[in-house]
């Protein structure tokens, strides 16, 4: 599974893989593997990415086009 949206979100904010990796506590190489689908993103990293980018996990997984669904609790 490719995680195209995590790459798009990163690029939209002009961030490097290193910067996002540091923010979610993984190495740049691990983060790069997530972007291209060489590794599945574990649940705790999906949560960290969703919080970092202010989007829902469903959006990251391409299950919805709504970035932040109504009623999301602030974290």
Chimera marker file (.cmm) of the C-alpha trace (Angstrom):
<marker_set name="trace">
<marker id="1" x="0.000" y="0.000" z="0.000" r="1" g="1" b="0" radius="0.5"/>
<marker id="2" x="1.344" y="3.397" z="-0.968" r="1" g="1" b="0" radius="0.5"/>
<marker id="3" x="0.640" y="6.283" z="1.342" r="1" g="1" b="0" radius="0.5"/>
<marker id="4" x="0.385" y="8.997" z="-1.303" r="1" g="1" b="0" radius="0.5"/>
<marker id="5" x="-1.327" y="11.479" z="0.970" r="1" g="1" b="0" radius="0.5"/>
<marker id="6" x="1.437" y="11.603" z="3.538" r="1" g="1" b="0" radius="0.5"/>
<marker id="7" x="3.832" y="12.591" z="0.775" r="1" g="1" b="0" radius="0.5"/>
<marker id="8" x="1.403" y="15.173" z="-0.625" r="1" g="1" b="0" radius="0.5"/>
<marker id="9" x="0.804" y="16.682" z="2.814" r="1" g="1" b="0" radius="0.5"/>
<marker id="10" x="4.544" y="16.888" z="3.446" r="1" g="1" b="0" radius="0.5"/>
<marker id="11" x="5.225" y="18.505" z="0.079" r="1" g="1" b="0" radius="0.5"/>
<marker id="12" x="2.320" y="20.959" z="0.474" r="1" g="1" b="0" radius="0.5"/>
<marker id="13" x="4.054" y="22.279" z="3.587" r="1" g="1" b="0" radius="0.5"/>
<marker id="14" x="7.506" y="22.281" z="1.938" r="1" g="1" b="0" radius="0.5"/>
<marker id="15" x="8.866" y="19.872" z="4.540" r="1" g="1" b="0" radius="0.5"/>
<marker id="16" x="11.599" y="17.310" z="4.104" r="1" g="1" b="0" radius="0.5"/>
<marker id="17" x="11.261" y="13.659" z="5.031" r="1" g="1" b="0" radius="0.5"/>
<marker id="18" x="13.816" y="14.336" z="7.755" r="1" g="1" b="0" radius="0.5"/>
<marker id="19" x="11.665" y="17.092" z="9.281" r="1" g="1" b="0" radius="0.5"/>
<marker id="20" x="8.504" y="14.985" z="9.335" r="1" g="1" b="0" radius="0.5"/>
<marker id="21" x="10.383" y="11.956" z="10.616" r="1" g="1" b="0" radius="0.5"/>
<marker id="22" x="11.813" y="13.983" z="13.452" r="1" g="1" b="0" radius="0.5"/>
<marker id="23" x="8.369" y="15.373" z="14.308" r="1" g="1" b="0" radius="0.5"/>
<marker id="24" x="6.829" y="11.892" z="14.536" r="1" g="1" b="0" radius="0.5"/>
<marker id="25" x="9.902" y="10.244" z="16.076" r="1" g="1" b="0" radius="0.5"/>
<marker id="26" x="11.061" y="7.995" z="13.225" r="1" g="1" b="0" radius="0.5"/>
<marker id="27" x="14.181" y="8.116" z="11.075" r="1" g="1" b="0" radius="0.5"/>
<marker id="28" x="14.148" y="9.720" z="7.634" r="1" g="1" b="0" radius="0.5"/>
<marker id="29" x="14.718" y="6.313" z="6.046" r="1" g="1" b="0" radius="0.5"/>
<marker id="30" x="11.759" y="4.764" z="7.886" r="1" g="1" b="0" radius="0.5"/>
<marker id="31" x="9.552" y="7.676" z="6.905" r="1" g="1" b="0" radius="0.5"/>
<marker id="32" x="10.677" y="7.314" z="3.265" r="1" g="1" b="0" radius="0.5"/>
<marker id="33" x="9.705" y="3.624" z="3.372" r="1" g="1" b="0" radius="0.5"/>
<marker id="34" x="6.228" y="4.644" z="4.560" r="1" g="1" b="0" radius="0.5"/>
<marker id="35" x="5.766" y="7.127" z="1.721" r="1" g="1" b="0" radius="0.5"/>
<marker id="36" x="6.552" y="4.581" z="-0.988" r="1" g="1" b="0" radius="0.5"/>
<marker id="37" x="4.737" y="1.714" z="0.707" r="1" g="1" b="0" radius="0.5"/>
<marker id="38" x="7.769" y="-0.438" z="1.497" r="1" g="1" b="0" radius="0.5"/>
<marker id="39" x="6.608" y="-0.573" z="5.116" r="1" g="1" b="0" radius="0.5"/>
<marker id="40" x="3.148" y="-0.448" z="6.571" r="1" g="1" b="0" radius="0.5"/>
<marker id="41" x="2.589" y="2.530" z="8.843" r="1" g="1" b="0" radius="0.5"/>
<marker id="42" x="1.878" y="1.276" z="12.376" r="1" g="1" b="0" radius="0.5"/>
<marker id="43" x="-1.154" y="2.684" z="14.228" r="1" g="1" b="0" radius="0.5"/>
<marker id="44" x="0.864" y="4.885" z="16.595" r="1" g="1" b="0" radius="0.5"/>
<marker id="45" x="2.639" y="6.497" z="13.620" r="1" g="1" b="0" radius="0.5"/>
<marker id="46" x="-0.673" y="7.039" z="11.790" r="1" g="1" b="0" radius="0.5"/>
<marker id="47" x="-1.924" y="8.859" z="14.869" r="1" g="1" b="0" radius="0.5"/>
<marker id="48" x="1.242" y="10.963" z="15.037" r="1" g="1" b="0" radius="0.5"/>
<marker id="49" x="0.962" y="11.849" z="11.346" r="1" g="1" b="0" radius="0.5"/>
<marker id="50" x="-2.729" y="12.741" z="11.670" r="1" g="1" b="0" radius="0.5"/>
<marker id="51" x="-2.012" y="15.008" z="14.634" r="1" g="1" b="0" radius="0.5"/>
<marker id="52" x="1.030" y="16.567" z="12.942" r="1" g="1" b="0" radius="0.5"/>
<marker id="53" x="-0.865" y="17.344" z="9.735" r="1" g="1" b="0" radius="0.5"/>
<marker id="54" x="-4.205" y="18.135" z="11.441" r="1" g="1" b="0" radius="0.5"/>
<marker id="55" x="-6.084" y="15.544" z="9.379" r="1" g="1" b="0" radius="0.5"/>
<marker id="56" x="-7.998" y="12.350" z="10.067" r="1" g="1" b="0" radius="0.5"/>
<marker id="57" x="-6.494" y="8.889" z="9.793" r="1" g="1" b="0" radius="0.5"/>
<marker id="58" x="-9.259" y="8.074" z="7.299" r="1" g="1" b="0" radius="0.5"/>
<marker id="59" x="-7.915" y="10.894" z="5.122" r="1" g="1" b="0" radius="0.5"/>
<marker id="60" x="-4.354" y="9.551" z="5.373" r="1" g="1" b="0" radius="0.5"/>
<marker id="61" x="-5.575" y="6.102" z="4.331" r="1" g="1" b="0" radius="0.5"/>
<marker id="62" x="-7.556" y="7.534" z="1.407" r="1" g="1" b="0" radius="0.5"/>
<marker id="63" x="-10.886" y="6.407" z="2.888" r="1" g="1" b="0" radius="0.5"/>
<marker id="64" x="-12.335" y="9.900" z="2.670" r="1" g="1" b="0" radius="0.5"/>
<marker id="65" x="-11.599" y="13.179" z="0.950" r="1" g="1" b="0" radius="0.5"/>
<marker id="66" x="-12.543" y="15.144" z="4.075" r="1" g="1" b="0" radius="0.5"/>
<marker id="67" x="-9.322" y="16.131" z="5.801" r="1" g="1" b="0" radius="0.5"/>
<marker id="68" x="-10.902" y="16.711" z="9.199" r="1" g="1" b="0" radius="0.5"/>
<marker id="69" x="-14.314" y="15.190" z="9.787" r="1" g="1" b="0" radius="0.5"/>
<marker id="70" x="-16.859" y="17.065" z="11.912" r="1" g="1" b="0" radius="0.5"/>
<marker id="71" x="-16.667" y="16.377" z="15.594" r="1" g="1" b="0" radius="0.5"/>
<marker id="72" x="-12.982" y="15.547" z="15.828" r="1" g="1" b="0" radius="0.5"/>
<marker id="73" x="-11.610" y="16.169" z="19.283" r="1" g="1" b="0" radius="0.5"/>
<marker id="74" x="-8.639" y="18.489" z="19.445" r="1" g="1" b="0" radius="0.5"/>
<marker id="75" x="-5.390" y="16.835" z="20.438" r="1" g="1" b="0" radius="0.5"/>
<link id1="1" id2="2" r="1" g="1" b="0" radius="0.2"/>
<link id1="2" id2="3" r="1" g="1" b="0" radius="0.2"/>
<link id1="3" id2="4" r="1" g="1" b="0" radius="0.2"/>
<link id1="4" id2="5" r="1" g="1" b="0" radius="0.2"/>
<link id1="5" id2="6" r="1" g="1" b="0" radius="0.2"/>
<link id1="6" id2="7" r="1" g="1" b="0" radius="0.2"/>
<link id1="7" id2="8" r="1" g="1" b="0" radius="0.2"/>
<link id1="8" id2="9" r="1" g="1" b="0" radius="0.2"/>
<link id1="9" id2="10" r="1" g="1" b="0" radius="0.2"/>
<link id1="10" id2="11" r="1" g="1" b="0" radius="0.2"/>
<link id1="11" id2="12" r="1" g="1" b="0" radius="0.2"/>
<link id1="12" id2="13" r="1" g="1" b="0" radius="0.2"/>
<link id1="13" id2="14" r="1" g="1" b="0" radius="0.2"/>
<link id1="14" id2="15" r="1" g="1" b="0" radius="0.2"/>
<link id1="15" id2="16" r="1" g="1" b="0" radius="0.2"/>
<link id1="16" id2="17" r="1" g="1" b="0" radius="0.2"/>
<link id1="17" id2="18" r="1" g="1" b="0" radius="0.2"/>
<link id1="18" id2="19" r="1" g="1" b="0" radius="0.2"/>
<link id1="19" id2="20" r="1" g="1" b="0" radius="0.2"/>
<link id1="20" id2="21" r="1" g="1" b="0" radius="0.2"/>
<link id1="21" id2="22" r="1" g="1" b="0" radius="0.2"/>
<link id1="22" id2="23" r="1" g="1" b="0" radius="0.2"/>
<link id1="23" id2="24" r="1" g="1" b="0" radius="0.2"/>
<link id1="24" id2="25" r="1" g="1" b="0" radius="0.2"/>
<link id1="25" id2="26" r="1" g="1" b="0" radius="0.2"/>
<link id1="26" id2="27" r="1" g="1" b="0" radius="0.2"/>
<link id1="27" id2="28" r="1" g="1" b="0" radius="0.2"/>
<link id1="28" id2="29" r="1" g="1" b="0" radius="0.2"/>
<link id1="29" id2="30" r="1" g="1" b="0" radius="0.2"/>
<link id1="30" id2="31" r="1" g="1" b="0" radius="0.2"/>
<link id1="31" id2="32" r="1" g="1" b="0" radius="0.2"/>
<link id1="32" id2="33" r="1" g="1" b="0" radius="0.2"/>
<link id1="33" id2="34" r="1" g="1" b="0" radius="0.2"/>
<link id1="34" id2="35" r="1" g="1" b="0" radius="0.2"/>
<link id1="35" id2="36" r="1" g="1" b="0" radius="0.2"/>
<link id1="36" id2="37" r="1" g="1" b="0" radius="0.2"/>
<link id1="37" id2="38" r="1" g="1" b="0" radius="0.2"/>
<link id1="38" id2="39" r="1" g="1" b="0" radius="0.2"/>
<link id1="39" id2="40" r="1" g="1" b="0" radius="0.2"/>
<link id1="40" id2="41" r="1" g="1" b="0" radius="0.2"/>
<link id1="41" id2="42" r="1" g="1" b="0" radius="0.2"/>
<link id1="42" id2="43" r="1" g="1" b="0" radius="0.2"/>
<link id1="43" id2="44" r="1" g="1" b="0" radius="0.2"/>
<link id1="44" id2="45" r="1" g="1" b="0" radius="0.2"/>
<link id1="45" id2="46" r="1" g="1" b="0" radius="0.2"/>
<link id1="46" id2="47" r="1" g="1" b="0" radius="0.2"/>
<link id1="47" id2="48" r="1" g="1" b="0" radius="0.2"/>
<link id1="48" id2="49" r="1" g="1" b="0" radius="0.2"/>
<link id1="49" id2="50" r="1" g="1" b="0" radius="0.2"/>
<link id1="50" id2="51" r="1" g="1" b="0" radius="0.2"/>
<link id1="51" id2="52" r="1" g="1" b="0" radius="0.2"/>
<link id1="52" id2="53" r="1" g="1" b="0" radius="0.2"/>
<link id1="53" id2="54" r="1" g="1" b="0" radius="0.2"/>
<link id1="54" id2="55" r="1" g="1" b="0" radius="0.2"/>
<link id1="55" id2="56" r="1" g="1" b="0" radius="0.2"/>
<link id1="56" id2="57" r="1" g="1" b="0" radius="0.2"/>
<link id1="57" id2="58" r="1" g="1" b="0" radius="0.2"/>
<link id1="58" id2="59" r="1" g="1" b="0" radius="0.2"/>
<link id1="59" id2="60" r="1" g="1" b="0" radius="0.2"/>
<link id1="60" id2="61" r="1" g="1" b="0" radius="0.2"/>
<link id1="61" id2="62" r="1" g="1" b="0" radius="0.2"/>
<link id1="62" id2="63" r="1" g="1" b="0" radius="0.2"/>
<link id1="63" id2="64" r="1" g="1" b="0" radius="0.2"/>
<link id1="64" id2="65" r="1" g="1" b="0" radius="0.2"/>
<link id1="65" id2="66" r="1" g="1" b="0" radius="0.2"/>
<link id1="66" id2="67" r="1" g="1" b="0" radius="0.2"/>
<link id1="67" id2="68" r="1" g="1" b="0" radius="0.2"/>
<link id1="68" id2="69" r="1" g="1" b="0" radius="0.2"/>
<link id1="69" id2="70" r="1" g="1" b="0" radius="0.2"/>
<link id1="70" id2="71" r="1" g="1" b="0" radius="0.2"/>
<link id1="71" id2="72" r="1" g="1" b="0" radius="0.2"/>
<link id1="72" id2="73" r="1" g="1" b="0" radius="0.2"/>
<link id1="73" id2="74" r="1" g="1" b="0" radius="0.2"/>
<link id1="74" id2="75" r="1" g="1" b="0" radius="0.2"/>
</marker_set>
